[in-house]
Structures are given as C-alpha cells and as structure tokens.
Amino acid sequence: MHKAQSIPHAAKIFSGTASEALAVEIAKHFGCDPGKLSIQRFADGEISPNYLESVRGDYIFLVQSTYSPGDNLMELLLMIDAAKRASAYKVIAVLPYYGYARQDRKDRPRVAIGSKLVANMLTAAGADRIVTMDLHAPQIQGYFDIPVDHLDSHAVFIPYIEQLQLKNLTFAAPDVGATNRIREIASYFNADMVICDKHRKRANEIASMRLIGDVEGRDVVIIDDICDTGGTLAKCAALIKEKGARSVRGNDYAPSVEW
C-alpha cells in the first residue's frame, strides 16, 4: 500500500474592521494580500461576517484589536465561529490590543474579571491560539487553556530610544503597576528609574500623584502600556518637569512624544 501524502495547510490572513491597515502591512510582509471577508452590519447593529473565499483546511489568522471593545470583540468572535464552521484547520486570533485587560483581578468587592471573561469567550468561539502583545498584566496568559503568544514591543522601542542618544537617561513608571516593566528596560540601559505613585478616586480621574526618585537634570522617558484619556501621562510629565527634569518623553507603546 502507498503511504498517504499529507497535504500542506495554507495560511491566510483576514482582518476585522478595527485593524485593516495593520493586516495589510502584515500580509505585505509575507508577500500576499489579506483574505476576502465581508462584514455586514444590520440596522440594529447586528454583525454578520462572511468569508468570500474557501478557508477549508487552512491556517486562518484573524487580525482584530478589541477597542472599543464591544462591537470589535463581538465581530472577532463571529469571525472565529464562521471560520471554524467553514472547516478551517486552525484559527489564530491576533489581538494587537486586548480589550478588558485592565479588569484582570478583583481589586474591590462585586466587580467582574473582564479579561478572564474575554479569554473564555475567545476559547468558546473556537480560537486555537492567541497572539497578543503588551498585556496589562502578563498573568492574563494564564486565563487561557490554549496557547498564547505574548509579544513584547521592547524589540521596537529599545532601538528607538538608543538612537536618541540621551546622556542622562532615566525611565519613569507612571504608576506602581508599571514598575516591573520599567525595571527591565532600565536595567538594559543601565539607567536609573523613578516611579509616579498615583491615587485615583475613580476610573480616569487621578486624585493625587507624587514622584519617588530624583529627576533633576535628567532626560526622562515615561513608558506605560495603555493610554486611555492620557491624563496619567500628562500629569506624570508635568510632575517630572516640575521636579527639574531636562526633558520628558512618553512612549505609551505609540510613537514617542516629547513634552
């Protein structure tokens, strides 16, 4: 008897409406075009994705950030379900931005753990693997029972900061939660670090902030993982300038801005 030959699985890249430009760039890097996908929206807001080409037996990469999380997350879940029902071999959800990541624990009574719920929904929809980056807390990976590739944007920003050639470099954590992230980068540059310790009355509203460490005459780079209103970065930058820093830059996993 002849041994059956395995058929190689093709890889196809599709995009939701939240990450079309990124999906085009990713596909271009691999010398192809994004797959053809139609996403219909009914008058009541209902979303209906439809693959316009066969995905049977293929690796399907679905590129979709979940901000603002509601519609884009639902769109991704339906894209996953449609791909599984169309007999895709593997469905890999690529979330450059993972919505609800800030809700990663019960930090006060009677609240949801939103990032765990999102993990459950992605798994239940049929995702075989998750690719995401710069999670608010790395332990969110443990909410999944499927493989997670957690990418780190340090590979992009460290060379950028190096080419700035700042002589008195200091890194600033905009809150205590960012300390570990900043310590790793600061140790790479053999640079000092400071911490902006903030206290909130409620979400998106900072009641007070104080600086732990010395920034006198220093070139400071603030690094955070999420920028919502920008209030934390602005207040942190103002405080650092007030304490005598020579320059302040912000890298919120977005292009560098100098204040």
Sequence and secondary structure as in RCSB ss.txt:
>XXXX:A:sequence
MHKAQSIPHAAKIFSGTASEALAVEIAKHFGCDPGKLSIQRFADGEISPNYLESVRGDYIFLVQSTYSPGDNLME
LLLMIDAAKRASAYKVIAVLPYYGYARQDRKDRPRVAIGSKLVANMLTAAGADRIVTMDLHAPQIQGYFDIPVDH
LDSHAVFIPYIEQLQLKNLTFAAPDVGATNRIREIASYFNADMVICDKHRKRANEIASMRLIGDVEGRDVVIIDD
ICDTGGTLAKCAALIKEKGARSVRGNDYAPSVEW
>XXXX:A:secstr
          EEEEE TTSHHHHHHHHHHTTS    EEEEE TTS EEEEESS  TT EEEEE   SSHHHHHHH
HHHHHHHHHHTT SEEEEEESS TTTT  S SSTT   HHHHHHHHHHHHT SEEEEES SSGGGGGG SS EEE
E THHHHHHHHHHH  TTEEEEESSGGGHHHHHHHHHHHT EEEEEEEEEEETTEEEEEEEES  TT EEEEE S
  SSSHHHHHHHHHHHHTT SEEEEESSSS EE 
